[in-house]
Structure formats: C-alpha cells, structure tokens
Amino acid sequence: MKLSQRLMEMYHQVSPGERVADIGTDHAYIPILLMKNNISPFVIMSDISQGSMDKAQRNCKDQGFGLPDSCFRVGDGLSTIEPGEVDTLVIGGLGGRTIAGILAADQNLTNSFSKLILQPRNNSGELRYYLHLTGWTIISERLAKEGKFICEIITASAPENTSAAPSFSAETDLADLLKEGQDYRWRYPESFKYLPSGQKELLKKRLDWKFGSLNQEIQNLRKSSNNYKSLIDQLEEERDYLKWIEKD
C-alpha cells in the first residue's frame, strides 16, 4: 500500500504511542500504516459516509487487521469521538473553514485532545487564525506535493488552559470571526521562511504562481483610468512580504 506525499507527511506527524482518530478516513490509509508500523496502539476511523466506512473496513481486513466494530464509526465531524478518547485527531482533504467548523462545533470536546494534524485544501489562513483564537499552538508546518497542488499540513498542540474555551454560536458567527485569517500573513506565515531546503523548493513553486497573479493584477490596475493607488500599494506590500518569506 503506497501513500501519497500528502498522506505520508500527515502520517509522519503522529508520534509513537499516540492514540489516533482519523476524521473523514475514507480508505483508512493513514490508520493502516500507523498500525502496520506499530506507531499507534489504538485507532478510530470515522467518516460521515457509510460507503467510505465500508471501504475502510475492507482495507483493514485485507491488510490483516481484525479490528472490532467500535473502531469504525459513521457520523458527522467529531460526533463519533468521546472526550479524551484519543490523543491525536487527523483531519485532511477538507477546506480550512470546514475543518475549523468541525473543531469549533464543540470546543470543549476539541480541547480534550492533545494534538491536531490538519490538512486544509484551501483557506489555510482562516484555519490558522481559528487555532490562534482558541489557544492552540502550531508546532509544525509542512508542505507536500499531490498532483498539481502543493498541500499544507498544520500540526498543533492543545492550549495549556482549556477551561475558558470560546464558544461559537453559529456557522455565520465563526465565518465572521475568521475573516482576519484571510490576510496574507496568516495564509503565508513567517514560519514558512524557515522551512528546510526541500520544503522551501515546494514553497517557491507555489509562490511563483502567486507572484505572477499579483504582478498581473498590479499591471492591470496601473493601466486603469481610475485611481487605484491604495489598492496597488496593498498588493505591492503583499508581494514584498512574500519575497521576504521566499528569500533564504
């Protein structure tokens, strides 16, 4: 069984001995590898789709793991997991806002776990800002290539003080709170500047596209008969910041 670079980077964020719940497990590739290599003594595979859960059960059986039915759970988000039942939550392949919504639906439940391994498909800045708002500390940022995409893997550790967990009254409430996370400094955090060389190459590929987009937008605004100086200044500021992030 061969995992993509994205799944392998997520797998490598799990430390030996950690109990893991894979939310949106689909084929259960990460839990299977964790069991095969004796990394995790206990895994839960959870998915909203019964079809995906059927695939997970077949794959586990094919790999020689006779797990009890309690390891396979069908349900939405974290509704299938008990507080503190595992050490680490793995959530990947969803948008950053969606992941934040899953975690914020019951912040006390989320704060009962020790580690989050998150792989947002988009809106990563808003997810980072959610972690900031709720006291989670980002301890690792990794990039991985999958097809034509450069994926982000964010690993975070739980707040030291979980007694004052913020509450989010509704999805719209959360969306309003996360707007600041759309800022480029959250989408491209300063920690990207200190990625190791192989990771920095992936970042450069991603930034090359972004620079092209920014330069084209600035050029179009300068050609306009309207006065867009303020907007041009903002875009140039973003471009300068990203050049600083890219520079060794």
Buried (B, 14 or more C-beta within 10 A) or exposed (E): EEBBBBBBBBBBBBEEEBBBBBBBBBBBBBBBBBBEEEBBEBBBBBBBEEEBBEBBBEBBEEBEBEBEEEBBBBEEBBBBBEEEBBBBBBBBBBBBBBBBBBBBBBBEBBBBBBBBBBBBBBBBBBBBBBBBBBBBEBEBBBBBBBEEEBBBBBBBBBBEEBEEBEEBEEBEEBBEBBEBBEEBBBBBBEEBBEBEEEBBEBBEEBBEEBBEEBEEBBEEBEEEEEEBEEEBEEBEEBBEBBEEBBEE
